[in-house]
Amino acid sequence: MAAAQAYGQGDDSLSEFSQSGADRQRSAPLFYFDAELTRRLKKPGVTLVFIDAKFTRKQLQPAVEQIKADTYWNSKGVAIPDVYVLPDGSGLLLRSPWADKVRQEVMERYKPYVAKVLTQDQ
């Protein structure tokens, strides 16, 4: 759906999610936003696609802290040493040597925030 159809005309707040982790709220005209960006960034062989982020970094960061502080896994002899916010805003990535063993339980315990549970070498 085009931004103009979704948001209409005028000024509104635009959330920017970047790989660097900086969430910014800024006032931006959303009138034909996608068409204008497409026009400005158009290059031969390049297609620009707009995808809504499921979560902002501000929404995901508390879940990162919760998972890191959760003693439940230590009591089961499982370590989850790496918890990352995915740059596309789809959720969290957890890495653990025990990922294959606990993947389903981790996904259920931290739903809806966990998008991927991988082993250290994946």
TAVEN-V889461 format. One record per helix or strand of 2 or more residues. SS is the DSSP state (2 for helix, 1 for strand). FROM is the first residue (numbers start at 0). LEN is the number of residues. Records with the same first field share a line. If there is no record, write none. Layout:
SS=FROM-LEN  FROM-LEN
//
This chain:
2=2-5  32-9  56-13  71-4  98-11
1=10-6  23-6  81-4  91-4  113-5
//
